[in-house]
Amino acid sequence: MTVTLPLVLVLGVIAWGVIKFLGVRLWVALALALFGFYLADTFLAPAIDSGTRSGVEIFSTSHD
């Protein structure tokens, strides 16, 4: 069974959980998101992209 969720929805739920249950301030979450957007425009973006894709592949492969 394959479930497809938009990344924005998944990140929103994670951010809500972190703010609600871990007590992280809203401004800290917003600052981290803004930093992520700035980081995506640097020379590190290809390395972050390939690392993220590798991590997703590791978790999405079936070990049946």
mmCIF file as gemmi writes it, N, C-alpha and C atoms, coordinates in Angstrom:
data_model
loop_
_atom_site.group_PDB
_atom_site.id
_atom_site.type_symbol
_atom_site.label_atom_id
_atom_site.label_alt_id
_atom_site.label_comp_id
_atom_site.label_asym_id
_atom_site.label_entity_id
_atom_site.label_seq_id
_atom_site.pdbx_PDB_ins_code
_atom_site.Cartn_x
_atom_site.Cartn_y
_atom_site.Cartn_z
_atom_site.occupancy
_atom_site.B_iso_or_equiv
_atom_site.pdbx_formal_charge
_atom_site.auth_seq_id
_atom_site.auth_asym_id
_atom_site.pdbx_PDB_model_num
ATOM 1 N N . MET Axp A 1 ? 0.847 -1.176 0 1 0 ? 1 A 1
ATOM 2 C CA . MET Axp A 1 ? 0 0 0 1 0 ? 1 A 1
ATOM 3 C C . MET Axp A 1 ? 0.892 1.239 0 1 0 ? 1 A 1
ATOM 4 N N . THR Axp A 2 ? 0.605 2.157 -0.87 1 0 ? 2 A 1
ATOM 5 C CA . THR Axp A 2 ? 1.375 3.388 -0.979 1 0 ? 2 A 1
ATOM 6 C C . THR Axp A 2 ? 0.503 4.572 -0.566 1 0 ? 2 A 1
ATOM 7 N N . VAL Axp A 3 ? 1.036 5.39 0.328 1 0 ? 3 A 1
ATOM 8 C CA . VAL Axp A 3 ? 0.346 6.593 0.765 1 0 ? 3 A 1
ATOM 9 C C . VAL Axp A 3 ? 1.167 7.788 0.307 1 0 ? 3 A 1
ATOM 10 N N . THR Axp A 4 ? 0.527 8.732 -0.351 1 0 ? 4 A 1
ATOM 11 C CA . THR Axp A 4 ? 1.214 9.92 -0.826 1 0 ? 4 A 1
ATOM 12 C C . THR Axp A 4 ? 0.712 11.134 -0.054 1 0 ? 4 A 1
ATOM 13 N N . LEU Axp A 5 ? 1.637 11.802 0.62 1 0 ? 5 A 1
ATOM 14 C CA . LEU Axp A 5 ? 1.32 13.008 1.374 1 0 ? 5 A 1
ATOM 15 C C . LEU Axp A 5 ? 2.194 14.151 0.882 1 0 ? 5 A 1
ATOM 16 N N . PRO Axp A 6 ? 1.639 15.346 0.81 1 0 ? 6 A 1
ATOM 17 C CA . PRO Axp A 6 ? 2.486 16.484 0.451 1 0 ? 6 A 1
ATOM 18 C C . PRO Axp A 6 ? 3.516 16.761 1.548 1 0 ? 6 A 1
ATOM 19 N N . LEU Axp A 7 ? 4.711 17.132 1.136 1 0 ? 7 A 1
ATOM 20 C CA . LEU Axp A 7 ? 5.785 17.401 2.093 1 0 ? 7 A 1
ATOM 21 C C . LEU Axp A 7 ? 5.423 18.529 3.045 1 0 ? 7 A 1
ATOM 22 N N . VAL Axp A 8 ? 4.712 19.521 2.554 1 0 ? 8 A 1
ATOM 23 C CA . VAL Axp A 8 ? 4.322 20.651 3.398 1 0 ? 8 A 1
ATOM 24 C C . VAL Axp A 8 ? 3.426 20.175 4.538 1 0 ? 8 A 1
ATOM 25 N N . LEU Axp A 9 ? 2.526 19.238 4.255 1 0 ? 9 A 1
ATOM 26 C CA . LEU Axp A 9 ? 1.649 18.706 5.293 1 0 ? 9 A 1
ATOM 27 C C . LEU Axp A 9 ? 2.447 17.943 6.349 1 0 ? 9 A 1
ATOM 28 N N . VAL Axp A 10 ? 3.365 17.118 5.905 1 0 ? 10 A 1
ATOM 29 C CA . VAL Axp A 10 ? 4.188 16.343 6.84 1 0 ? 10 A 1
ATOM 30 C C . VAL Axp A 10 ? 5.03 17.269 7.714 1 0 ? 10 A 1
ATOM 31 N N . LEU Axp A 11 ? 5.674 18.255 7.1 1 0 ? 11 A 1
ATOM 32 C CA . LEU Axp A 11 ? 6.494 19.193 7.877 1 0 ? 11 A 1
ATOM 33 C C . LEU Axp A 11 ? 5.648 20.048 8.811 1 0 ? 11 A 1
ATOM 34 N N . GLY Axp A 12 ? 4.449 20.393 8.377 1 0 ? 12 A 1
ATOM 35 C CA . GLY Axp A 12 ? 3.548 21.16 9.24 1 0 ? 12 A 1
ATOM 36 C C . GLY Axp A 12 ? 3.141 20.38 10.478 1 0 ? 12 A 1
ATOM 37 N N . VAL Axp A 13 ? 2.845 19.095 10.302 1 0 ? 13 A 1
ATOM 38 C CA . VAL Axp A 13 ? 2.476 18.249 11.446 1 0 ? 13 A 1
ATOM 39 C C . VAL Axp A 13 ? 3.66 18.08 12.387 1 0 ? 13 A 1
ATOM 40 N N . ILE Axp A 14 ? 4.842 17.893 11.83 1 0 ? 14 A 1
ATOM 41 C CA . ILE Axp A 14 ? 6.039 17.777 12.677 1 0 ? 14 A 1
ATOM 42 C C . ILE Axp A 14 ? 6.294 19.069 13.435 1 0 ? 14 A 1
ATOM 43 N N . ALA Axp A 15 ? 6.18 20.2 12.754 1 0 ? 15 A 1
ATOM 44 C CA . ALA Axp A 15 ? 6.394 21.491 13.414 1 0 ? 15 A 1
ATOM 45 C C . ALA Axp A 15 ? 5.359 21.727 14.504 1 0 ? 15 A 1
ATOM 46 N N . TRP Axp A 16 ? 4.103 21.39 14.225 1 0 ? 16 A 1
ATOM 47 C CA . TRP Axp A 16 ? 3.057 21.545 15.237 1 0 ? 16 A 1
ATOM 48 C C . TRP Axp A 16 ? 3.374 20.686 16.463 1 0 ? 16 A 1
ATOM 49 N N . GLY Axp A 17 ? 3.789 19.442 16.245 1 0 ? 17 A 1
ATOM 50 C CA . GLY Axp A 17 ? 4.126 18.556 17.358 1 0 ? 17 A 1
ATOM 51 C C . GLY Axp A 17 ? 5.303 19.058 18.173 1 0 ? 17 A 1
ATOM 52 N N . VAL Axp A 18 ? 6.31 19.572 17.493 1 0 ? 18 A 1
ATOM 53 C CA . VAL Axp A 18 ? 7.482 20.1 18.199 1 0 ? 18 A 1
ATOM 54 C C . VAL Axp A 18 ? 7.095 21.313 19.037 1 0 ? 18 A 1
ATOM 55 N N . ILE Axp A 19 ? 6.303 22.199 18.465 1 0 ? 19 A 1
ATOM 56 C CA . ILE Axp A 19 ? 5.892 23.401 19.201 1 0 ? 19 A 1
ATOM 57 C C . ILE Axp A 19 ? 4.976 23.025 20.361 1 0 ? 19 A 1
ATOM 58 N N . LYS Axp A 20 ? 4.043 22.118 20.122 1 0 ? 20 A 1
ATOM 59 C CA . LYS Axp A 20 ? 3.043 21.753 21.132 1 0 ? 20 A 1
ATOM 60 C C . LYS Axp A 20 ? 3.646 20.93 22.271 1 0 ? 20 A 1
ATOM 61 N N . PHE Axp A 21 ? 4.412 19.887 21.918 1 0 ? 21 A 1
ATOM 62 C CA . PHE Axp A 21 ? 4.834 18.928 22.932 1 0 ? 21 A 1
ATOM 63 C C . PHE Axp A 21 ? 6.246 19.143 23.471 1 0 ? 21 A 1
ATOM 64 N N . LEU Axp A 22 ? 7.11 19.751 22.705 1 0 ? 22 A 1
ATOM 65 C CA . LEU Axp A 22 ? 8.473 19.983 23.186 1 0 ? 22 A 1
ATOM 66 C C . LEU Axp A 22 ? 8.689 21.395 23.699 1 0 ? 22 A 1
ATOM 67 N N . GLY Axp A 23 ? 7.704 22.251 23.507 1 0 ? 23 A 1
ATOM 68 C CA . GLY Axp A 23 ? 7.79 23.604 24.048 1 0 ? 23 A 1
ATOM 69 C C . GLY Axp A 23 ? 8.71 24.535 23.286 1 0 ? 23 A 1
ATOM 70 N N . VAL Axp A 24 ? 8.98 24.217 22.031 1 0 ? 24 A 1
ATOM 71 C CA . VAL Axp A 24 ? 9.81 25.106 21.216 1 0 ? 24 A 1
ATOM 72 C C . VAL Axp A 24 ? 8.986 26.333 20.858 1 0 ? 24 A 1
ATOM 73 N N . ARG Axp A 25 ? 9.591 27.486 20.949 1 0 ? 25 A 1
ATOM 74 C CA . ARG Axp A 25 ? 8.885 28.727 20.647 1 0 ? 25 A 1
ATOM 75 C C . ARG Axp A 25 ? 8.592 28.811 19.151 1 0 ? 25 A 1
ATOM 76 N N . LEU Axp A 26 ? 7.512 29.482 18.816 1 0 ? 26 A 1
ATOM 77 C CA . LEU Axp A 26 ? 7.122 29.633 17.42 1 0 ? 26 A 1
ATOM 78 C C . LEU Axp A 26 ? 8.182 30.383 16.623 1 0 ? 26 A 1
ATOM 79 N N . TRP Axp A 27 ? 8.808 31.396 17.227 1 0 ? 27 A 1
ATOM 80 C CA . TRP Axp A 27 ? 9.809 32.165 16.5 1 0 ? 27 A 1
ATOM 81 C C . TRP Axp A 27 ? 11.037 31.322 16.18 1 0 ? 27 A 1
ATOM 82 N N . VAL Axp A 28 ? 11.348 30.335 17.018 1 0 ? 28 A 1
ATOM 83 C CA . VAL Axp A 28 ? 12.481 29.456 16.741 1 0 ? 28 A 1
ATOM 84 C C . VAL Axp A 28 ? 12.167 28.567 15.544 1 0 ? 28 A 1
ATOM 85 N N . ALA Axp A 29 ? 10.946 28.036 15.503 1 0 ? 29 A 1
ATOM 86 C CA . ALA Axp A 29 ? 10.546 27.203 14.372 1 0 ? 29 A 1
ATOM 87 C C . ALA Axp A 29 ? 10.55 28.01 13.073 1 0 ? 29 A 1
ATOM 88 N N . LEU Axp A 30 ? 10.074 29.236 13.125 1 0 ? 30 A 1
ATOM 89 C CA . LEU Axp A 30 ? 10.078 30.094 11.941 1 0 ? 30 A 1
ATOM 90 C C . LEU Axp A 30 ? 11.499 30.454 11.513 1 0 ? 30 A 1
ATOM 91 N N . ALA Axp A 31 ? 12.375 30.698 12.48 1 0 ? 31 A 1
ATOM 92 C CA . ALA Axp A 31 ? 13.768 31.017 12.155 1 0 ? 31 A 1
ATOM 93 C C . ALA Axp A 31 ? 14.46 29.823 11.504 1 0 ? 31 A 1
ATOM 94 N N . LEU Axp A 32 ? 14.189 28.617 11.975 1 0 ? 32 A 1
ATOM 95 C CA . LEU Axp A 32 ? 14.772 27.422 11.371 1 0 ? 32 A 1
ATOM 96 C C . LEU Axp A 32 ? 14.255 27.215 9.95 1 0 ? 32 A 1
ATOM 97 N N . ALA Axp A 33 ? 12.97 27.455 9.734 1 0 ? 33 A 1
ATOM 98 C CA . ALA Axp A 33 ? 12.41 27.331 8.384 1 0 ? 33 A 1
ATOM 99 C C . ALA Axp A 33 ? 13.037 28.354 7.449 1 0 ? 33 A 1
ATOM 100 N N . LEU Axp A 34 ? 13.194 29.59 7.911 1 0 ? 34 A 1
ATOM 101 C CA . LEU Axp A 34 ? 13.812 30.631 7.096 1 0 ? 34 A 1
ATOM 102 C C . LEU Axp A 34 ? 15.268 30.285 6.787 1 0 ? 34 A 1
ATOM 103 N N . PHE Axp A 35 ? 15.98 29.779 7.774 1 0 ? 35 A 1
ATOM 104 C CA . PHE Axp A 35 ? 17.359 29.36 7.56 1 0 ? 35 A 1
ATOM 105 C C . PHE Axp A 35 ? 17.427 28.238 6.529 1 0 ? 35 A 1
ATOM 106 N N . GLY Axp A 36 ? 16.456 27.336 6.548 1 0 ? 36 A 1
ATOM 107 C CA . GLY Axp A 36 ? 16.416 26.257 5.567 1 0 ? 36 A 1
ATOM 108 C C . GLY Axp A 36 ? 16.241 26.78 4.157 1 0 ? 36 A 1
ATOM 109 N N . PHE Axp A 37 ? 15.388 27.802 3.99 1 0 ? 37 A 1
ATOM 110 C CA . PHE Axp A 37 ? 15.209 28.397 2.668 1 0 ? 37 A 1
ATOM 111 C C . PHE Axp A 37 ? 16.483 29.087 2.199 1 0 ? 37 A 1
ATOM 112 N N . TYR Axp A 38 ? 17.174 29.77 3.099 1 0 ? 38 A 1
ATOM 113 C CA . TYR Axp A 38 ? 18.431 30.41 2.726 1 0 ? 38 A 1
ATOM 114 C C . TYR Axp A 38 ? 19.496 29.366 2.391 1 0 ? 38 A 1
ATOM 115 N N . LEU Axp A 39 ? 19.535 28.284 3.147 1 0 ? 39 A 1
ATOM 116 C CA . LEU Axp A 39 ? 20.514 27.231 2.923 1 0 ? 39 A 1
ATOM 117 C C . LEU Axp A 39 ? 20.284 26.535 1.589 1 0 ? 39 A 1
ATOM 118 N N . ALA Axp A 40 ? 19.038 26.456 1.156 1 0 ? 40 A 1
ATOM 119 C CA . ALA Axp A 40 ? 18.724 25.806 -0.118 1 0 ? 40 A 1
ATOM 120 C C . ALA Axp A 40 ? 19.266 26.582 -1.306 1 0 ? 40 A 1
ATOM 121 N N . ASP Axp A 41 ? 19.661 27.817 -1.106 1 0 ? 41 A 1
ATOM 122 C CA . ASP Axp A 41 ? 20.182 28.646 -2.192 1 0 ? 41 A 1
ATOM 123 C C . ASP Axp A 41 ? 21.713 28.741 -2.155 1 0 ? 41 A 1
ATOM 124 N N . THR Axp A 42 ? 22.358 27.872 -1.402 1 0 ? 42 A 1
ATOM 125 C CA . THR Axp A 42 ? 23.818 27.902 -1.295 1 0 ? 42 A 1
ATOM 126 C C . THR Axp A 42 ? 24.424 26.721 -2.048 1 0 ? 42 A 1
ATOM 127 N N . PHE Axp A 43 ? 25.73 26.62 -1.995 1 0 ? 43 A 1
ATOM 128 C CA . PHE Axp A 43 ? 26.439 25.515 -2.639 1 0 ? 43 A 1
ATOM 129 C C . PHE Axp A 43 ? 26.204 24.187 -1.921 1 0 ? 43 A 1
ATOM 130 N N . LEU Axp A 44 ? 25.646 24.211 -0.716 1 0 ? 44 A 1
ATOM 131 C CA . LEU Axp A 44 ? 25.381 22.979 0.029 1 0 ? 44 A 1
ATOM 132 C C . LEU Axp A 44 ? 24.088 22.282 -0.4 1 0 ? 44 A 1
ATOM 133 N N . ALA Axp A 45 ? 23.272 22.952 -1.196 1 0 ? 45 A 1
ATOM 134 C CA . ALA Axp A 45 ? 21.965 22.405 -1.576 1 0 ? 45 A 1
ATOM 135 C C . ALA Axp A 45 ? 22.066 21.039 -2.254 1 0 ? 45 A 1
ATOM 136 N N . PRO Axp A 46 ? 22.979 20.805 -3.207 1 0 ? 46 A 1
ATOM 137 C CA . PRO Axp A 46 ? 23.043 19.47 -3.816 1 0 ? 46 A 1
ATOM 138 C C . PRO Axp A 46 ? 23.394 18.369 -2.816 1 0 ? 46 A 1
ATOM 139 N N . ALA Axp A 47 ? 24.265 18.659 -1.868 1 0 ? 47 A 1
ATOM 140 C CA . ALA Axp A 47 ? 24.626 17.658 -0.86 1 0 ? 47 A 1
ATOM 141 C C . ALA Axp A 47 ? 23.446 17.361 0.054 1 0 ? 47 A 1
ATOM 142 N N . ILE Axp A 48 ? 22.704 18.39 0.436 1 0 ? 48 A 1
ATOM 143 C CA . ILE Axp A 48 ? 21.531 18.197 1.286 1 0 ? 48 A 1
ATOM 144 C C . ILE Axp A 48 ? 20.474 17.403 0.535 1 0 ? 48 A 1
ATOM 145 N N . ASP Axp A 49 ? 20.287 17.712 -0.754 1 0 ? 49 A 1
ATOM 146 C CA . ASP Axp A 49 ? 19.295 17.014 -1.561 1 0 ? 49 A 1
ATOM 147 C C . ASP Axp A 49 ? 19.641 15.537 -1.706 1 0 ? 49 A 1
ATOM 148 N N . SER Axp A 50 ? 20.892 15.231 -2.017 1 0 ? 50 A 1
ATOM 149 C CA . SER Axp A 50 ? 21.27 13.827 -2.188 1 0 ? 50 A 1
ATOM 150 C C . SER Axp A 50 ? 21.209 13.074 -0.861 1 0 ? 50 A 1
ATOM 151 N N . GLY Axp A 51 ? 21.571 13.722 0.23 1 0 ? 51 A 1
ATOM 152 C CA . GLY Axp A 51 ? 21.475 13.077 1.534 1 0 ? 51 A 1
ATOM 153 C C . GLY Axp A 51 ? 20.044 12.796 1.934 1 0 ? 51 A 1
ATOM 154 N N . THR Axp A 52 ? 19.158 13.735 1.628 1 0 ? 52 A 1
ATOM 155 C CA . THR Axp A 52 ? 17.744 13.54 1.925 1 0 ? 52 A 1
ATOM 156 C C . THR Axp A 52 ? 17.168 12.408 1.089 1 0 ? 52 A 1
ATOM 157 N N . ARG Axp A 53 ? 17.512 12.376 -0.192 1 0 ? 53 A 1
ATOM 158 C CA . ARG Axp A 53 ? 17.014 11.312 -1.069 1 0 ? 53 A 1
ATOM 159 C C . ARG Axp A 53 ? 17.535 9.954 -0.627 1 0 ? 53 A 1
ATOM 160 N N . SER Axp A 54 ? 18.787 9.883 -0.209 1 0 ? 54 A 1
ATOM 161 C CA . SER Axp A 54 ? 19.344 8.617 0.276 1 0 ? 54 A 1
ATOM 162 C C . SER Axp A 54 ? 18.63 8.153 1.536 1 0 ? 54 A 1
ATOM 163 N N . GLY Axp A 55 ? 18.348 9.089 2.43 1 0 ? 55 A 1
ATOM 164 C CA . GLY Axp A 55 ? 17.634 8.736 3.655 1 0 ? 55 A 1
ATOM 165 C C . GLY Axp A 55 ? 16.231 8.242 3.384 1 0 ? 55 A 1
ATOM 166 N N . VAL Axp A 56 ? 15.551 8.868 2.432 1 0 ? 56 A 1
ATOM 167 C CA . VAL Axp A 56 ? 14.204 8.427 2.073 1 0 ? 56 A 1
ATOM 168 C C . VAL Axp A 56 ? 14.254 7.043 1.444 1 0 ? 56 A 1
ATOM 169 N N . GLU Axp A 57 ? 15.242 6.781 0.599 1 0 ? 57 A 1
ATOM 170 C CA . GLU Axp A 57 ? 15.375 5.469 -0.024 1 0 ? 57 A 1
ATOM 171 C C . GLU Axp A 57 ? 15.619 4.395 1.019 1 0 ? 57 A 1
ATOM 172 N N . ILE Axp A 58 ? 16.402 4.689 2.03 1 0 ? 58 A 1
ATOM 173 C CA . ILE Axp A 58 ? 16.676 3.712 3.079 1 0 ? 58 A 1
ATOM 174 C C . ILE Axp A 58 ? 15.399 3.335 3.821 1 0 ? 58 A 1
ATOM 175 N N . PHE Axp A 59 ? 14.574 4.338 4.128 1 0 ? 59 A 1
ATOM 176 C CA . PHE Axp A 59 ? 13.346 4.079 4.874 1 0 ? 59 A 1
ATOM 177 C C . PHE Axp A 59 ? 12.233 3.525 4.005 1 0 ? 59 A 1
ATOM 178 N N . SER Axp A 60 ? 12.275 3.787 2.703 1 0 ? 60 A 1
ATOM 179 C CA . SER Axp A 60 ? 11.161 3.367 1.862 1 0 ? 60 A 1
ATOM 180 C C . SER Axp A 60 ? 11.367 1.993 1.235 1 0 ? 60 A 1
ATOM 181 N N . THR Axp A 61 ? 12.566 1.428 1.325 1 0 ? 61 A 1
ATOM 182 C CA . THR Axp A 61 ? 12.754 0.09 0.781 1 0 ? 61 A 1
ATOM 183 C C . THR Axp A 61 ? 12.097 -0.926 1.681 1 0 ? 61 A 1
ATOM 184 N N . SER Axp A 62 ? 11.492 -1.91 1.064 1 0 ? 62 A 1
ATOM 185 C CA . SER Axp A 62 ? 10.813 -2.94 1.857 1 0 ? 62 A 1
ATOM 186 C C . SER Axp A 62 ? 11.796 -4.019 2.242 1 0 ? 62 A 1
ATOM 187 N N . HIS Axp A 63 ? 11.714 -4.455 3.457 1 0 ? 63 A 1
ATOM 188 C CA . HIS Axp A 63 ? 12.608 -5.495 3.971 1 0 ? 63 A 1
ATOM 189 C C . HIS Axp A 63 ? 11.854 -6.803 4.175 1 0 ? 63 A 1
ATOM 190 N N . ASP Axp A 64 ? 10.869 -7.048 3.307 1 0 ? 64 A 1
ATOM 191 C CA . ASP Axp A 64 ? 10.046 -8.255 3.462 1 0 ? 64 A 1
ATOM 192 C C . ASP Axp A 64 ? 10.761 -9.486 3.027 1 0 ? 64 A 1
